[in-house]
Amino acid sequence: MIATIISLLVGLALVSVSVLVSVPPLRRELISRRIFGTYKRILPQMSDTEREALEAGTVWWDGELFRGDPDWTKLLAYPVPKLSAEEQSFMDHEVEHACALVDDWQVTSETYDLSAEAWQYVKDKGFLGLIIPKRYGGLEFSAFAHSQIVTKLSTRCSALSVSVMVPNSLGPAELLLHYGTEAQKSHYLPRLARGLEIPAFALTSPWAGSDAASIPDVGIVCKGVWQGKEVIGMRVTWDKRYITLGPVCTILGLAFHLFDPDGLLGSKKQIGITCALVPRDTPGVDIGRRHMPLNAMFMNGPTRGKDVFMPLDYVIGGPAMVGQGWRMLMESLAAGRSISLPSSNTGMAQLTARTVGGYARVRSQFRMSIGRFEGVEEPLTRIGAYTYMMDAVRKMTAGAIDLGERPSVVSAIAKYHVTERARRVVNDGMDIVGGKGICLGPSNFIGRAYQQLPIGITVEGANILTRSMILFGQGAIRCHPYVLKEMKSAYEPDAERGLHDFDEAFFGHAAFTFKHGFGAFVKGLTGSHFVAVPVNVAPETKRYYQQLTRFSSAFAFLADISMLVLGGELKRREKLSARLGDILSMLYLCSATLKRYESEGRQQADAPLMHWAMWDTMYQAQMAFDGAIANFPVRWIGRLLYRIVFPLGHPYDVPSDRIGHQVAKLLIEPSASRDRLTAETYLPKDASEAVGAVELALLATIEAEPIDARIRAAEKSGALADNPEANVRDLAHAAFAAGIVSAAEYAVLKRRDELRDIVIRVDDFPHDFGRSQELPLVHKAAA
């Protein structure tokens, strides 16, 4: 009897709660109003700049990953970016020729700049106007074409690639296209497209750094004389650094805080961040000095000005756009960041994969190519698989721009993870090349890339900040289906409307959290084997889609619990935020890799690259879950989270050595897979070029290997016993003299040896590096 009564009471309570929750007006009054009041009190205050940064750009595939149940058919349906006939012709001719005009060693050690011929060529052929519409004289290329061009130029020379990349990234042209007045567009865009103007954009201040919204540079609205007339203008003072193309720019984009103390523009005294276009010859502009970013000789330097008067017409968009600079920058940032650093760093990775793979086959130790040693196979595997994934991320992200997206979170993921993987790829390459790599000179094909790796880590948002504050911090608000709605409801001026919106978002959020907590647990118990995936995916990738769905569901749940438990404190828990950002990032990297494999026709020869990259990245996602859960601030919740996310333990361990062997093998022998992996690498045909020598030596090595095998057999039989020439250097001649190889075969061996010696040669210089020879020239010039 008592049990029956208890059951009835519990049942009535559940029914009452269900009725209460299912009747919105009642729910709002009895539950949501109290929660909403508390929520508004604890919600951190948000500045205008923070709000504009959060609301900038668009949510794309990152939103699917955050929702916990990605629609894989949507991913597979995204169009594969392709070059138009005009763009392909430009790649085949103009880009090839631009690469041929540049000698990276000469640029970085002798001239410290591109040659006058190279500069004129990139101006004349429209390299500085890739994104400018044809009606203004530009090429109007796609974002994908822009990415392809920068990737290829980066395999040749950083000064060349950056000089092309920056005018087409976040800068005057991009800002003018979206916000400029018609008069500004008509004047500047044709001149930028033809290279008559060289643009730079000045944002970074010594006192603000990555906190760009805190720049101390100031403009004061005032009256002044301009071209003989008294006008309302601005008196601007600034001190900027790290300004790429600054030393040679003719038009400077400038960001500063604008104030109107005398109310010349209205009642608002603090107008806000403003962006202006300042011609270099404006009186008071101090520009021309250079930084030296790790021997990368692209133009980069500081700019300063004190009380420089300029008319309001210099503001991008004219007087109507004063104070709108931060919004302009945030809205435009995603496009540039989606292309510039991912493309240039993928170029470095492709160059490393091509050259180091070839070198590992050409260079031999203990009578065997070093690329066949298991110890060398390990870094070769990472080089190959990471390059495959980096290129997949680069292409998919650039393709999003061509779809009209401005994916702020995705662009940050691409920038951070492509630059970090480039760092690992080039470091691995240096380990394999060894002493050859650490001695700089014209025959060193990797040394400058190694030197310049940290540049990509620090620019367009320092990587430490990006990982710890942006990836999840911005992603949680922008990509989550309910969080931004909840936040907006708190700022709604109409209190009742705000309560209504909060009620809908909050209970939708609660159902979302429960759904994915339960879903993550069930998928973990079943190993995700029953997760539905599109029927048209490659059979060999089915399990990846299922496990990614499981991880996406677990991520959605873990993110919600973290926000619920920590609230605004999560913003300051940067290590936890970083690990949550790592999970989101790994899901995106895997998505891009699967997309690439499908879009390239499921190339079975490339499958090892895909499998190793996927397995390694899923393992890293698993470790990020571990890190977040093990360090969860409330320990008992952390233990419970682990049981929900991993009820049967970890599904992944380290990638297979067997697949790693297959990946490494792809790098050390010519094949269609190797060509696809390094498709954008500039390949000189001459042995006098470091990369060209590797290419020729690889072919010669492969041709000579059967002959070498026969010579080794002769050595074992004693046919070359007591011959003083039977050493690693003179062995070919000894075999020829002994009649073991024919004259034609000896010619093959000689050609291989000549090319091998060029490839493994280490550059040397005079004792003083030739400086004494320069002194007479210096004295003569001074006289």
PATORZA-598597 format. One record per residue (C-alpha): residue in one letter; x negated, y negated, z. Coordinates in steps of 0.1 Angstrom, whole numbers, padded with zeros to 4 digits, always signed. Layout:
# PATORZA-598597
AXYZ...
***
This chain:
# PATORZA-598597
M+0000+0000+0000I-0028-0024+0010A-0047-0016-0022T-0016-0022-0043I-0011-0056-0026I-0048-0066-0032S-0046-0055-0068L-0015-0076-0073L-0031-0106-0056V-0063-0103-0078G-0041-0099-0109L-0021-0130-0100A-0053-0149-0094L-0066-0139-0128V-0033-0147-0145S-0033-0181-0127V-0068-0189-0138S-0060-0177-0174V-0029-0199-0175L-0048-0229-0160V-0077-0226-0185S-0053-0220-0215V-0032-0250-0209P-0053-0281-0219P-0034-0309-0201L-0033-0289-0168R-0070-0278-0172R-0081-0314-0179E-0064-0328-0147L-0073-0300-0123I-0107-0290-0135S-0123-0311-0163R-0117-0345-0146R-0139-0336-0116I-0166-0319-0137F-0166-0348-0161G-0171-0373-0133T-0201-0354-0120Y-0215-0349-0155K-0215-0386-0162R-0233-0393-0129I-0261-0368-0135L-0265-0374-0172P-0298-0393-0177Q-0295-0428-0192M-0303-0429-0229S-0319-0459-0246D-0310-0470-0280T-0342-0457-0294E-0337-0423-0278R-0302-0422-0292E-0313-0431-0327A-0341-0405-0326L-0316-0378-0315E-0290-0387-0341A-0315-0391-0370G-0316-0365-0398T-0293-0336-0403V-0288-0301-0388W-0295-0273-0413W-0305-0237-0409D-0317-0245-0374G-0281-0250-0364E-0273-0214-0375L-0302-0201-0354F-0290-0221-0324R-0254-0208-0327G-0265-0173-0319D-0250-0155-0349P-0268-0167-0380D-0249-0164-0413W-0276-0146-0434T-0255-0149-0465K-0259-0186-0462L-0297-0183-0460L-0298-0160-0490A-0275-0183-0510Y-0297-0214-0506P-0311-0221-0541V-0347-0212-0547P-0367-0244-0554K-0382-0244-0589L-0402-0269-0609S-0386-0286-0639A-0404-0283-0673E-0417-0319-0668E-0429-0311-0633Q-0446-0278-0644S-0464-0297-0672F-0476-0322-0647M-0490-0294-0625D-0507-0277-0654H-0523-0308-0669E-0524-0340-0647V-0529-0322-0614E-0555-0299-0629H-0574-0328-0644A-0572-0349-0611C-0588-0319-0593A-0615-0317-0620L-0624-0353-0615V-0633-0349-0578D-0663-0333-0562D-0655-0328-0525W-0691-0327-0514Q-0699-0358-0532V-0669-0376-0518T-0677-0365-0482S-0714-0370-0482E-0724-0395-0508T-0697-0419-0521Y-0674-0417-0490D-0644-0424-0513L-0629-0411-0545S-0646-0422-0576A-0633-0453-0595E-0624-0429-0623A-0604-0407-0600W-0586-0436-0584Q-0577-0451-0617Y-0564-0417-0630V-0540-0411-0601K-0527-0447-0605D-0523-0445-0643K-0507-0410-0642G-0481-0419-0616F-0494-0399-0587L-0485-0427-0563G-0449-0429-0576L-0438-0392-0574I-0407-0400-0554I-0398-0433-0571P-0369-0432-0595K-0375-0434-0632R-0355-0466-0635Y-0383-0483-0615G-0411-0466-0635G-0417-0437-0612L-0418-0399-0619E-0387-0391-0598F-0400-0356-0590S-0383-0333-0566A-0395-0327-0530F-0406-0293-0541A-0427-0307-0569H-0442-0332-0544S-0450-0303-0521Q-0466-0282-0549I-0488-0311-0560V-0500-0319-0525T-0507-0282-0518K-0529-0279-0549L-0548-0311-0544S-0555-0300-0508T-0573-0269-0521R-0597-0293-0538C-0604-0324-0517S-0586-0339-0487A-0594-0375-0498L-0576-0368-0530S-0546-0350-0515V-0540-0376-0487S-0544-0405-0511V-0515-0391-0531M-0495-0377-0502V-0492-0409-0481P-0476-0432-0507N-0450-0405-0513S-0444-0398-0476L-0431-0420-0449G-0440-0455-0460P-0431-0485-0480A-0417-0466-0510E-0395-0443-0490L-0382-0472-0468L-0376-0494-0498L-0357-0468-0516H-0332-0463-0487Y-0331-0498-0471G-0347-0524-0494T-0329-0552-0510E-0324-0551-0548A-0349-0579-0551Q-0375-0560-0530K-0369-0528-0550S-0372-0545-0583H-0404-0562-0574Y-0423-0536-0555L-0412-0502-0567P-0424-0506-0603R-0457-0519-0590L-0460-0490-0566A-0451-0466-0593R-0478-0479-0616G-0505-0480-0589L-0506-0518-0591E-0499-0518-0553I-0514-0494-0528P-0492-0490-0498A-0499-0482-0462F-0476-0481-0431A-0487-0493-0397L-0469-0479-0367T-0494-0464-0342S-0507-0487-0315P-0537-0480-0291W-0513-0485-0262A-0484-0465-0274G-0498-0435-0293S-0472-0408-0297D-0447-0429-0278A-0442-0450-0309A-0410-0467-0297S-0432-0484-0270I-0454-0503-0295P-0465-0536-0279D-0467-0554-0313V-0445-0585-0312G-0428-0608-0337I-0412-0641-0326V-0385-0656-0347C-0394-0693-0353K-0395-0720-0379G-0425-0725-0401V-0438-0738-0434W-0438-0712-0462Q-0448-0722-0497G-0443-0758-0490K-0408-0755-0473E-0397-0751-0437V-0380-0718-0433I-0369-0694-0405G-0395-0667-0402M-0415-0646-0378R-0448-0651-0360V-0462-0616-0356T-0491-0603-0336W-0502-0566-0339D-0531-0543-0333K-0528-0509-0351R-0550-0479-0357Y-0551-0447-0377I-0535-0464-0407T-0540-0441-0437L-0549-0461-0468G-0550-0492-0446P-0586-0502-0457V-0576-0503-0494C-0539-0511-0493T-0524-0541-0510I-0491-0540-0493L-0488-0532-0456G-0456-0518-0440L-0456-0531-0404A-0435-0520-0374F-0431-0544-0344H-0406-0555-0318L-0388-0587-0328F-0376-0613-0303D-0355-0644-0309P-0360-0666-0278D-0345-0697-0294G-0314-0680-0308L-0322-0689-0344L-0306-0657-0357G-0278-0654-0331S-0272-0648-0294K-0293-0616-0292K-0327-0624-0278Q-0343-0589-0280I-0336-0579-0315G-0355-0546-0316I-0380-0527-0337T-0383-0543-0372C-0401-0531-0403A-0416-0556-0427L-0437-0555-0459V-0467-0577-0456P-0490-0584-0486R-0526-0579-0478D-0535-0615-0488T-0511-0630-0463P-0531-0655-0442G-0542-0639-0409V-0540-0603-0419D-0571-0585-0407I-0577-0553-0426G-0605-0534-0443R-0625-0516-0416R-0625-0478-0415H-0622-0449-0392M-0641-0417-0400P-0617-0389-0393L-0640-0359-0390N-0658-0365-0423A-0625-0366-0442M-0630-0395-0465F-0595-0405-0472M-0591-0442-0464N-0580-0447-0428G-0586-0476-0405P-0572-0503-0382T-0553-0535-0389R-0548-0565-0368G-0531-0599-0369K-0525-0627-0345D-0496-0651-0349V-0493-0643-0385F-0464-0663-0400M-0442-0646-0425P-0407-0653-0439L-0377-0631-0430D-0376-0620-0466Y-0406-0597-0457V-0383-0576-0435I-0374-0544-0454G-0338-0549-0463G-0340-0586-0456P-0326-0605-0426A-0297-0581-0424M-0320-0553-0413V-0339-0570-0385G-0339-0548-0355Q-0330-0517-0375G-0366-0505-0379W-0365-0475-0355R-0334-0461-0371M-0350-0465-0405L-0381-0447-0394M-0362-0419-0377E-0339-0413-0406S-0368-0412-0431L-0393-0392-0410A-0379-0358-0417A-0385-0360-0455G-0421-0370-0452R-0429-0346-0423S-0412-0317-0442I-0437-0321-0470S-0470-0338-0461L-0486-0317-0433P-0470-0283-0442S-0482-0287-0478S-0518-0299-0471N-0524-0273-0445T-0509-0245-0466G-0533-0256-0493M-0562-0251-0469A-0549-0217-0460Q-0546-0207-0497L-0581-0218-0503T-0593-0198-0474A-0575-0167-0484R-0588-0169-0519T-0624-0177-0512V-0630-0158-0479G-0612-0127-0494G-0635-0129-0524Y-0665-0135-0503A-0657-0105-0481R-0659-0082-0512V-0690-0098-0526R-0710-0099-0494S-0723-0066-0483Q-0740-0053-0451F-0751-0018-0444R-0745-0010-0481M-0708-0018-0479S-0687-0048-0486I-0680-0065-0453G-0643-0068-0462R-0640-0030-0457F-0652-0031-0421E-0623-0028-0397G-0636-0056-0376V-0634-0079-0406E-0601-0065-0417E-0585-0079-0386P-0591-0116-0393L-0585-0110-0431T-0551-0096-0421R-0542-0127-0402I-0554-0149-0430G-0533-0131-0456A-0501-0127-0435Y-0502-0162-0421T-0508-0178-0455Y-0478-0158-0468M-0456-0171-0440M-0469-0207-0441D-0461-0209-0478A-0427-0195-0472V-0420-0222-0446R-0434-0249-0468K-0412-0240-0498M-0380-0234-0478T-0384-0267-0460A-0392-0287-0491G-0362-0270-0507A-0340-0284-0479I-0349-0319-0488D-0339-0313-0524L-0305-0301-0511G-0300-0335-0496E-0309-0325-0460R-0331-0345-0436P-0338-0317-0412S-0355-0334-0382V-0359-0303-0361V-0369-0280-0390S-0394-0306-0402A-0410-0306-0367I-0411-0268-0366A-0427-0267-0401K-0453-0294-0392Y-0463-0278-0359H-0464-0242-0368V-0480-0246-0403T-0508-0267-0389E-0514-0243-0360R-0515-0213-0383A-0538-0232-0406R-0561-0237-0377R-0562-0199-0370V-0566-0191-0407V-0596-0213-0413N-0612-0203-0379D-0608-0167-0390G-0624-0176-0423M-0653-0192-0406D-0658-0161-0385I-0661-0139-0416V-0683-0163-0436G-0705-0168-0406G-0738-0188-0411K-0728-0196-0447G-0698-0215-0433I-0716-0235-0406C-0742-0251-0429L-0726-0279-0449G-0735-0284-0485P-0721-0283-0520S-0719-0245-0520N-0699-0243-0487F-0663-0238-0497I-0648-0238-0462G-0669-0261-0439R-0651-0293-0446A-0617-0277-0441Y-0629-0264-0407Q-0641-0298-0397Q-0608-0315-0407L-0584-0291-0392P-0577-0312-0360I-0564-0340-0382G-0532-0322-0390I-0528-0313-0354T-0528-0349-0342V-0509-0369-0369E-0472-0372-0375G-0465-0363-0339A-0493-0347-0319N-0487-0309-0317I-0488-0307-0279L-0460-0333-0277T-0441-0318-0306R-0440-0283-0290S-0434-0294-0254M-0408-0322-0260I-0394-0322-0295L-0387-0286-0308F-0363-0276-0281G-0356-0310-0265Q-0343-0324-0297G-0331-0291-0311A-0309-0283-0280I-0290-0316-0285R-0288-0317-0323C-0284-0281-0332H-0262-0268-0303P-0225-0267-0313Y-0214-0284-0280V-0241-0303-0262L-0241-0334-0283K-0203-0335-0282E-0205-0334-0244M-0231-0362-0242K-0211-0384-0266S-0180-0380-0245A-0198-0394-0215Y-0206-0426-0235E-0171-0430-0249P-0157-0464-0239D-0121-0450-0237A-0122-0429-0205E-0092-0408-0213R-0105-0401-0248G-0139-0392-0233L-0122-0368-0209H-0103-0352-0237D-0134-0347-0258F-0154-0334-0228D-0127-0309-0219E-0127-0294-0254A-0165-0293-0256F-0171-0280-0221F-0147-0251-0223G-0159-0243-0258H-0194-0243-0244A-0185-0220-0215A-0169-0195-0239F-0200-0198-0262T-0223-0190-0233F-0204-0160-0221K-0200-0147-0256H-0238-0147-0263G-0247-0135-0229F-0225-0105-0234G-0236-0102-0270A-0273-0103-0261F-0268-0075-0235V-0248-0052-0258K-0273-0058-0287G-0301-0050-0264L-0285-0018-0251T-0278-0006-0287G-0311-0018-0301S-0291-0041-0324H-0285-0011-0347F-0248-0019-0351V-0253-0056-0361A-0238-0063-0395V-0261-0077-0421P-0254-0087-0458V-0252-0056-0480N-0275-0071-0506V-0306-0075-0485A-0336-0053-0492P-0333-0020-0473E-0368-0024-0459T-0358-0057-0442K-0325-0047-0427R-0339-0041-0392Y-0355-0076-0392Y-0321-0092-0398Q-0305-0072-0371Q-0332-0080-0345L-0333-0116-0355T-0295-0118-0348R-0301-0102-0315F-0329-0127-0306S-0308-0156-0318S-0279-0145-0295A-0303-0141-0266F-0319-0175-0273A-0285-0192-0274F-0277-0176-0240L-0311-0184-0224A-0310-0220-0237D-0275-0225-0222I-0285-0210-0188S-0316-0232-0188M-0295-0264-0195L-0269-0254-0170V-0293-0246-0141L-0317-0275-0147G-0296-0302-0164G-0316-0333-0170E-0346-0318-0151L-0352-0296-0182K-0366-0326-0200R-0394-0326-0174R-0399-0289-0174E-0421-0291-0205K-0436-0256-0203L-0402-0240-0202S-0390-0263-0230A-0420-0254-0251R-0414-0217-0248L-0377-0221-0257G-0390-0242-0287D-0413-0213-0296I-0384-0189-0298L-0364-0212-0321S-0395-0217-0342M-0402-0180-0346L-0367-0175-0357Y-0371-0201-0384L-0405-0188-0395C-0390-0153-0399S-0360-0167-0418A-0383-0184-0443T-0404-0153-0447L-0374-0131-0454K-0360-0157-0478R-0393-0157-0497Y-0394-0120-0500E-0359-0119-0515S-0364-0149-0538E-0396-0135-0553G-0378-0103-0563R-0388-0080-0533Q-0423-0075-0547Q-0433-0042-0532A-0469-0050-0536D-0464-0080-0513A-0444-0060-0487P-0474-0056-0464L-0477-0093-0462M-0441-0097-0453H-0440-0068-0428W-0471-0079-0409A-0460-0115-0407M-0425-0105-0396W-0437-0081-0370D-0463-0104-0356T-0438-0133-0353M-0411-0112-0337Y-0437-0101-0312Q-0446-0137-0305A-0409-0145-0301Q-0406-0117-0276M-0436-0130-0256A-0420-0165-0256F-0388-0149-0241D-0411-0133-0215G-0428-0165-0207A-0396-0185-0203I-0379-0158-0181A-0409-0150-0160N-0414-0186-0151F-0377-0195-0147P-0374-0219-0117V-0348-0198-0100R-0364-0164-0096W-0333-0143-0091I-0317-0158-0122G-0349-0150-0141R-0347-0114-0130L-0311-0112-0141L-0319-0129-0174Y-0346-0102-0181R-0321-0074-0176I-0296-0091-0200V-0321-0099-0227F-0343-0067-0225P-0321-0041-0208L-0341-0013-0224G-0375-0030-0224H-0394-0047-0252P-0385-0038-0288Y-0419-0050-0303D-0455-0043-0298V-0485-0056-0318P-0484-0052-0356S-0496-0020-0371D-0533-0016-0381R-0521+0005-0410I-0502-0024-0425G-0530-0047-0415H-0554-0026-0436Q-0530-0030-0466V-0529-0068-0462A-0567-0071-0459K-0571-0050-0491L-0549-0074-0510L-0573-0102-0503I-0605-0085-0515E-0595-0074-0549P-0578-0091-0579S-0541-0084-0582A-0508-0101-0589S-0502-0102-0552R-0534-0121-0545D-0525-0145-0573R-0490-0151-0558L-0505-0156-0524T-0529-0182-0536A-0509-0196-0565E-0516-0233-0559T-0554-0229-0554Y-0575-0249-0579L-0598-0224-0595P-0628-0239-0614K-0642-0216-0641D-0679-0225-0636A-0704-0208-0613S-0719-0241-0604E-0687-0248-0584A-0685-0230-0550V-0650-0216-0556G-0657-0208-0592A-0688-0188-0582V-0667-0167-0557E-0642-0159-0584L-0668-0148-0609A-0688-0129-0584L-0658-0110-0573L-0651-0097-0608A-0688-0089-0613T-0689-0070-0579I-0659-0049-0588E-0675-0041-0622A-0707-0031-0606E-0694-0009-0578P-0692+0024-0598I-0728+0018-0609D-0738+0011-0573A-0721+0044-0562R-0742+0063-0587I-0774+0046-0575R-0766+0055-0539A-0761+0091-0549A-0795+0090-0566E-0810+0076-0534K-0796+0105-0514S-0810+0130-0538G-0845+0115-0535A-0847+0102-0570L-0859+0068-0557A-0881+0081-0529D-0914+0062-0524N-0904+0034-0548P-0912+0001-0531E-0885-0016-0552A-0858+0006-0537N-0846-0021-0513V-0815-0041-0511R-0829-0069-0533D-0847-0050-0560L-0827-0018-0561A-0811-0025-0595H-0845-0028-0612A-0858+0003-0595A-0828+0023-0607F-0832+0009-0643A-0869+0017-0643A-0861+0053-0631G-0836+0058-0659I-0807+0061-0635V-0788+0032-0652S-0787+0021-0688A-0797-0013-0701A-0761-0024-0703E-0754-0012-0668Y-0786-0030-0656A-0773-0062-0672V-0740-0058-0652L-0760-0054-0620K-0782-0083-0627R-0752-0105-0635R-0736-0094-0602D-0768-0101-0583E-0772-0135-0597L-0736-0145-0589R-0738-0128-0554D-0769-0149-0546I-0751-0181-0556V-0722-0172-0534I-0742-0162-0503R-0767-0190-0507V-0769-0216-0479D-0777-0252-0488D-0809-0268-0476F-0821-0303-0478P-0853-0324-0473H-0865-0328-0437D-0848-0362-0434F-0819-0352-0456G-0832-0375-0483R-0828-0407-0464S-0863-0419-0471Q-0855-0418-0508E-0826-0441-0502L-0846-0467-0483P-0864-0482-0514L-0829-0486-0530V-0817-0504-0499H-0847-0528-0498K-0843-0535-0535A-0806-0543-0531A-0814-0566-0501A-0841-0584-0521
***
